[in-house]
Amino acid sequence: MKVNFYTSNREYIEKKNEFDRAIQAVVEKGNFILGEQVAQLEKDIEKYTGAKYAIGVASGTDALIIASDVLGFKDGKEVITSPFTFLASTSCITKHRGKPVFVDIDEDTFGIDVSKIEERVNENTVGILPIHLFDQMTDMDKIMDIANRHKLKVLEDAAEAFGMRWKGNSETYRHSGTIGDFGVYSFFPTKTLGGYGDGGMIVTNDEDLAKKVKSLRVHGASKKYHYDYIGYNSRLDTLQASILSVKLKYIDEAIKKREEIADLYKERLADCEFIRLPKVKGEQKQVYYVFNILAEKRDELAEYLKQNEIGYSIYYPMPLHLQKCFEYLGYKKGDFPVAERVSKQILALPIYPEITAEEVEFVCETIKKFYRK
């Protein structure tokens, strides 16, 4: 049995008429740049997440870069973040000549170890960039407490966290991205809310921050050919917005299906002593964008899955502090031992709403067969 790590084909076939009508409406009208579908999606994201302002941009990476610019994560100022994440979570700081300051990750969640953040704060620190990864949010109560006491800006990288909600010590659940000064989402095809190409969005509850982002995404213009800033060319494509609007209607159903798949994985792998799953910390609602395991003999297992035509991915095989592009920061092997250890064991299994129970059963049985060899 072949099991794809991800495929968009099943979802497209299932909702083909809706997708085709949405795309055709854009093509027939010909308003491809910041068309009405972009504005409508922004309103729908505001309604769904509770954010006061949502601004569509060209990608999740651009969302991070623009938000970092606005918050002053640049010119030698320090921003505390995790070394165990995708490049864009840190390159958005260095793009503006800011200085990323890493702290190690939590052994159980694989997210930033919030207990280590405050010791890295100094007079040059301007912000914290928590990343909501591995199906759960960072402890935003502790993040915001540190930020408020030290007058720091907070940029939530919620690229993989659309739909996740944090309660913590609050009375209500708050959506990822809506707690800090800015939050960003990615609409890369594999994401929980993913398009058929690149796309991203910045959310905030601050009107002034929102106005600046809206200007920066169109070269820094306040109106056509009148420029207040040196900005960017970063606009969410109208065709992508039309596709995302279709998907957003079914997002809660998709999240529920992901949870059911994750539960099946947990049940079938519970008796496998060579597998460990991340633990959830804090009062929150998860979203299973990926399903990660820590596996003994990870590389050998990955090769065995490949031989059996099972897709997988490794998020992430090398922490950022050991990447060549960040050598200049002066970190060395051993500086963040938890991140380094997890990077050698972590493995992501196939999960998306359209995967079948039979496929999940096959993946789990193949894993257990590998360890019985």
Secondary structure as a PSIPRED ss2 file (coil, helix, strand):
# PSIPRED VFORMAT (PSIPRED V4.0)

   1 M C   1.000  0.000  0.000
   2 K C   1.000  0.000  0.000
   3 V E   0.000  0.000  1.000
   4 N C   1.000  0.000  0.000
   5 F C   1.000  0.000  0.000
   6 Y C   1.000  0.000  0.000
   7 T C   1.000  0.000  0.000
   8 S C   1.000  0.000  0.000
   9 N H   0.000  1.000  0.000
  10 R H   0.000  1.000  0.000
  11 E H   0.000  1.000  0.000
  12 Y H   0.000  1.000  0.000
  13 I H   0.000  1.000  0.000
  14 E H   0.000  1.000  0.000
  15 K C   1.000  0.000  0.000
  16 K H   0.000  1.000  0.000
  17 N H   0.000  1.000  0.000
  18 E H   0.000  1.000  0.000
  19 F H   0.000  1.000  0.000
  20 D H   0.000  1.000  0.000
  21 R H   0.000  1.000  0.000
  22 A H   0.000  1.000  0.000
  23 I H   0.000  1.000  0.000
  24 Q H   0.000  1.000  0.000
  25 A H   0.000  1.000  0.000
  26 V H   0.000  1.000  0.000
  27 V H   0.000  1.000  0.000
  28 E H   0.000  1.000  0.000
  29 K H   0.000  1.000  0.000
  30 G C   1.000  0.000  0.000
  31 N C   1.000  0.000  0.000
  32 F C   1.000  0.000  0.000
  33 I E   0.000  0.000  1.000
  34 L C   1.000  0.000  0.000
  35 G C   1.000  0.000  0.000
  36 E H   0.000  1.000  0.000
  37 Q H   0.000  1.000  0.000
  38 V H   0.000  1.000  0.000
  39 A H   0.000  1.000  0.000
  40 Q H   0.000  1.000  0.000
  41 L H   0.000  1.000  0.000
  42 E H   0.000  1.000  0.000
  43 K H   0.000  1.000  0.000
  44 D H   0.000  1.000  0.000
  45 I H   0.000  1.000  0.000
  46 E H   0.000  1.000  0.000
  47 K H   0.000  1.000  0.000
  48 Y H   0.000  1.000  0.000
  49 T H   0.000  1.000  0.000
  50 G C   1.000  0.000  0.000
  51 A C   1.000  0.000  0.000
  52 K C   1.000  0.000  0.000
  53 Y E   0.000  0.000  1.000
  54 A E   0.000  0.000  1.000
  55 I E   0.000  0.000  1.000
  56 G E   0.000  0.000  1.000
  57 V E   0.000  0.000  1.000
  58 A C   1.000  0.000  0.000
  59 S C   1.000  0.000  0.000
  60 G H   0.000  1.000  0.000
  61 T H   0.000  1.000  0.000
  62 D H   0.000  1.000  0.000
  63 A H   0.000  1.000  0.000
  64 L H   0.000  1.000  0.000
  65 I H   0.000  1.000  0.000
  66 I H   0.000  1.000  0.000
  67 A H   0.000  1.000  0.000
  68 S H   0.000  1.000  0.000
  69 D H   0.000  1.000  0.000
  70 V H   0.000  1.000  0.000
  71 L H   0.000  1.000  0.000
  72 G C   1.000  0.000  0.000
  73 F C   1.000  0.000  0.000
  74 K C   1.000  0.000  0.000
  75 D C   1.000  0.000  0.000
  76 G C   1.000  0.000  0.000
  77 K C   1.000  0.000  0.000
  78 E E   0.000  0.000  1.000
  79 V E   0.000  0.000  1.000
  80 I E   0.000  0.000  1.000
  81 T E   0.000  0.000  1.000
  82 S C   1.000  0.000  0.000
  83 P C   1.000  0.000  0.000
  84 F C   1.000  0.000  0.000
  85 T C   1.000  0.000  0.000
  86 F C   1.000  0.000  0.000
  87 L C   1.000  0.000  0.000
  88 A H   0.000  1.000  0.000
  89 S H   0.000  1.000  0.000
  90 T H   0.000  1.000  0.000
  91 S H   0.000  1.000  0.000
  92 C H   0.000  1.000  0.000
  93 I H   0.000  1.000  0.000
  94 T H   0.000  1.000  0.000
  95 K C   1.000  0.000  0.000
  96 H C   1.000  0.000  0.000
  97 R C   1.000  0.000  0.000
  98 G C   1.000  0.000  0.000
  99 K E   0.000  0.000  1.000
 100 P E   0.000  0.000  1.000
 101 V E   0.000  0.000  1.000
 102 F E   0.000  0.000  1.000
 103 V C   1.000  0.000  0.000
 104 D C   1.000  0.000  0.000
 105 I E   0.000  0.000  1.000
 106 D C   1.000  0.000  0.000
 107 E C   1.000  0.000  0.000
 108 D C   1.000  0.000  0.000
 109 T C   1.000  0.000  0.000
 110 F C   1.000  0.000  0.000
 111 G C   1.000  0.000  0.000
 112 I E   0.000  0.000  1.000
 113 D C   1.000  0.000  0.000
 114 V H   0.000  1.000  0.000
 115 S H   0.000  1.000  0.000
 116 K H   0.000  1.000  0.000
 117 I C   1.000  0.000  0.000
 118 E H   0.000  1.000  0.000
 119 E H   0.000  1.000  0.000
 120 R H   0.000  1.000  0.000
 121 V C   1.000  0.000  0.000
 122 N C   1.000  0.000  0.000
 123 E C   1.000  0.000  0.000
 124 N C   1.000  0.000  0.000
 125 T E   0.000  0.000  1.000
 126 V E   0.000  0.000  1.000
 127 G E   0.000  0.000  1.000
 128 I E   0.000  0.000  1.000
 129 L E   0.000  0.000  1.000
 130 P C   1.000  0.000  0.000
 131 I E   0.000  0.000  1.000
 132 H C   1.000  0.000  0.000
 133 L C   1.000  0.000  0.000
 134 F C   1.000  0.000  0.000
 135 D C   1.000  0.000  0.000
 136 Q C   1.000  0.000  0.000
 137 M C   1.000  0.000  0.000
 138 T C   1.000  0.000  0.000
 139 D C   1.000  0.000  0.000
 140 M H   0.000  1.000  0.000
 141 D H   0.000  1.000  0.000
 142 K H   0.000  1.000  0.000
 143 I H   0.000  1.000  0.000
 144 M H   0.000  1.000  0.000
 145 D H   0.000  1.000  0.000
 146 I H   0.000  1.000  0.000
 147 A H   0.000  1.000  0.000
 148 N H   0.000  1.000  0.000
 149 R H   0.000  1.000  0.000
 150 H H   0.000  1.000  0.000
 151 K C   1.000  0.000  0.000
 152 L C   1.000  0.000  0.000
 153 K E   0.000  0.000  1.000
 154 V E   0.000  0.000  1.000
 155 L E   0.000  0.000  1.000
 156 E E   0.000  0.000  1.000
 157 D E   0.000  0.000  1.000
 158 A C   1.000  0.000  0.000
 159 A C   1.000  0.000  0.000
 160 E C   1.000  0.000  0.000
 161 A C   1.000  0.000  0.000
 162 F C   1.000  0.000  0.000
 163 G C   1.000  0.000  0.000
 164 M C   1.000  0.000  0.000
 165 R E   0.000  0.000  1.000
 166 W E   0.000  0.000  1.000
 167 K C   1.000  0.000  0.000
 168 G C   1.000  0.000  0.000
 169 N C   1.000  0.000  0.000
 170 S C   1.000  0.000  0.000
 171 E C   1.000  0.000  0.000
 172 T C   1.000  0.000  0.000
 173 Y C   1.000  0.000  0.000
 174 R E   0.000  0.000  1.000
 175 H E   0.000  0.000  1.000
 176 S C   1.000  0.000  0.000
 177 G C   1.000  0.000  0.000
 178 T C   1.000  0.000  0.000
 179 I C   1.000  0.000  0.000
 180 G C   1.000  0.000  0.000
 181 D C   1.000  0.000  0.000
 182 F E   0.000  0.000  1.000
 183 G E   0.000  0.000  1.000
 184 V E   0.000  0.000  1.000
 185 Y E   0.000  0.000  1.000
 186 S E   0.000  0.000  1.000
 187 F C   1.000  0.000  0.000
 188 F C   1.000  0.000  0.000
 189 P C   1.000  0.000  0.000
 190 T C   1.000  0.000  0.000
 191 K C   1.000  0.000  0.000
 192 T C   1.000  0.000  0.000
 193 L C   1.000  0.000  0.000
 194 G C   1.000  0.000  0.000
 195 G C   1.000  0.000  0.000
 196 Y C   1.000  0.000  0.000
 197 G C   1.000  0.000  0.000
 198 D C   1.000  0.000  0.000
 199 G C   1.000  0.000  0.000
 200 G E   0.000  0.000  1.000
 201 M E   0.000  0.000  1.000
 202 I E   0.000  0.000  1.000
 203 V E   0.000  0.000  1.000
 204 T E   0.000  0.000  1.000
 205 N C   1.000  0.000  0.000
 206 D C   1.000  0.000  0.000
 207 E H   0.000  1.000  0.000
 208 D H   0.000  1.000  0.000
 209 L H   0.000  1.000  0.000
 210 A H   0.000  1.000  0.000
 211 K H   0.000  1.000  0.000
 212 K H   0.000  1.000  0.000
 213 V H   0.000  1.000  0.000
 214 K H   0.000  1.000  0.000
 215 S H   0.000  1.000  0.000
 216 L H   0.000  1.000  0.000
 217 R C   1.000  0.000  0.000
 218 V E   0.000  0.000  1.000
 219 H C   1.000  0.000  0.000
 220 G C   1.000  0.000  0.000
 221 A E   0.000  0.000  1.000
 222 S E   0.000  0.000  1.000
 223 K E   0.000  0.000  1.000
 224 K C   1.000  0.000  0.000
 225 Y C   1.000  0.000  0.000
 226 H E   0.000  0.000  1.000
 227 Y E   0.000  0.000  1.000
 228 D C   1.000  0.000  0.000
 229 Y C   1.000  0.000  0.000
 230 I C   1.000  0.000  0.000
 231 G C   1.000  0.000  0.000
 232 Y C   1.000  0.000  0.000
 233 N E   0.000  0.000  1.000
 234 S C   1.000  0.000  0.000
 235 R C   1.000  0.000  0.000
 236 L C   1.000  0.000  0.000
 237 D E   0.000  0.000  1.000
 238 T H   0.000  1.000  0.000
 239 L H   0.000  1.000  0.000
 240 Q H   0.000  1.000  0.000
 241 A H   0.000  1.000  0.000
 242 S H   0.000  1.000  0.000
 243 I H   0.000  1.000  0.000
 244 L H   0.000  1.000  0.000
 245 S H   0.000  1.000  0.000
 246 V H   0.000  1.000  0.000
 247 K H   0.000  1.000  0.000
 248 L H   0.000  1.000  0.000
 249 K H   0.000  1.000  0.000
 250 Y C   1.000  0.000  0.000
 251 I H   0.000  1.000  0.000
 252 D H   0.000  1.000  0.000
 253 E H   0.000  1.000  0.000
 254 A H   0.000  1.000  0.000
 255 I H   0.000  1.000  0.000
 256 K H   0.000  1.000  0.000
 257 K H   0.000  1.000  0.000
 258 R H   0.000  1.000  0.000
 259 E H   0.000  1.000  0.000
 260 E H   0.000  1.000  0.000
 261 I H   0.000  1.000  0.000
 262 A H   0.000  1.000  0.000
 263 D H   0.000  1.000  0.000
 264 L H   0.000  1.000  0.000
 265 Y H   0.000  1.000  0.000
 266 K H   0.000  1.000  0.000
 267 E H   0.000  1.000  0.000
 268 R H   0.000  1.000  0.000
 269 L H   0.000  1.000  0.000
 270 A C   1.000  0.000  0.000
 271 D C   1.000  0.000  0.000
 272 C C   1.000  0.000  0.000
 273 E C   1.000  0.000  0.000
 274 F C   1.000  0.000  0.000
 275 I E   0.000  0.000  1.000
 276 R E   0.000  0.000  1.000
 277 L C   1.000  0.000  0.000
 278 P C   1.000  0.000  0.000
 279 K C   1.000  0.000  0.000
 280 V C   1.000  0.000  0.000
 281 K C   1.000  0.000  0.000
 282 G C   1.000  0.000  0.000
 283 E C   1.000  0.000  0.000
 284 Q E   0.000  0.000  1.000
 285 K E   0.000  0.000  1.000
 286 Q C   1.000  0.000  0.000
 287 V C   1.000  0.000  0.000
 288 Y C   1.000  0.000  0.000
 289 Y C   1.000  0.000  0.000
 290 V C   1.000  0.000  0.000
 291 F E   0.000  0.000  1.000
 292 N E   0.000  0.000  1.000
 293 I E   0.000  0.000  1.000
 294 L E   0.000  0.000  1.000
 295 A E   0.000  0.000  1.000
 296 E C   1.000  0.000  0.000
 297 K C   1.000  0.000  0.000
 298 R H   0.000  1.000  0.000
 299 D H   0.000  1.000  0.000
 300 E H   0.000  1.000  0.000
 301 L H   0.000  1.000  0.000
 302 A H   0.000  1.000  0.000
 303 E H   0.000  1.000  0.000
 304 Y H   0.000  1.000  0.000
 305 L H   0.000  1.000  0.000
 306 K H   0.000  1.000  0.000
 307 Q H   0.000  1.000  0.000
 308 N C   1.000  0.000  0.000
 309 E C   1.000  0.000  0.000
 310 I E   0.000  0.000  1.000
 311 G C   1.000  0.000  0.000
 312 Y C   1.000  0.000  0.000
 313 S E   0.000  0.000  1.000
 314 I C   1.000  0.000  0.000
 315 Y C   1.000  0.000  0.000
 316 Y C   1.000  0.000  0.000
 317 P C   1.000  0.000  0.000
 318 M C   1.000  0.000  0.000
 319 P C   1.000  0.000  0.000
 320 L H   0.000  1.000  0.000
 321 H H   0.000  1.000  0.000
 322 L H   0.000  1.000  0.000
 323 Q C   1.000  0.000  0.000
 324 K H   0.000  1.000  0.000
 325 C H   0.000  1.000  0.000
 326 F H   0.000  1.000  0.000
 327 E H   0.000  1.000  0.000
 328 Y H   0.000  1.000  0.000
 329 L H   0.000  1.000  0.000
 330 G C   1.000  0.000  0.000
 331 Y C   1.000  0.000  0.000
 332 K C   1.000  0.000  0.000
 333 K C   1.000  0.000  0.000
 334 G C   1.000  0.000  0.000
 335 D C   1.000  0.000  0.000
 336 F C   1.000  0.000  0.000
 337 P H   0.000  1.000  0.000
 338 V H   0.000  1.000  0.000
 339 A H   0.000  1.000  0.000
 340 E H   0.000  1.000  0.000
 341 R H   0.000  1.000  0.000
 342 V H   0.000  1.000  0.000
 343 S H   0.000  1.000  0.000
 344 K C   1.000  0.000  0.000
 345 Q C   1.000  0.000  0.000
 346 I E   0.000  0.000  1.000
 347 L E   0.000  0.000  1.000
 348 A E   0.000  0.000  1.000
 349 L E   0.000  0.000  1.000
 350 P C   1.000  0.000  0.000
 351 I C   1.000  0.000  0.000
 352 Y C   1.000  0.000  0.000
 353 P C   1.000  0.000  0.000
 354 E C   1.000  0.000  0.000
 355 I C   1.000  0.000  0.000
 356 T C   1.000  0.000  0.000
 357 A H   0.000  1.000  0.000
 358 E H   0.000  1.000  0.000
 359 E H   0.000  1.000  0.000
 360 V H   0.000  1.000  0.000
 361 E H   0.000  1.000  0.000
 362 F H   0.000  1.000  0.000
 363 V H   0.000  1.000  0.000
 364 C H   0.000  1.000  0.000
 365 E H   0.000  1.000  0.000
 366 T H   0.000  1.000  0.000
 367 I H   0.000  1.000  0.000
 368 K H   0.000  1.000  0.000
 369 K H   0.000  1.000  0.000
 370 F H   0.000  1.000  0.000
 371 Y H   0.000  1.000  0.000
 372 R H   0.000  1.000  0.000
 373 K C   1.000  0.000  0.000
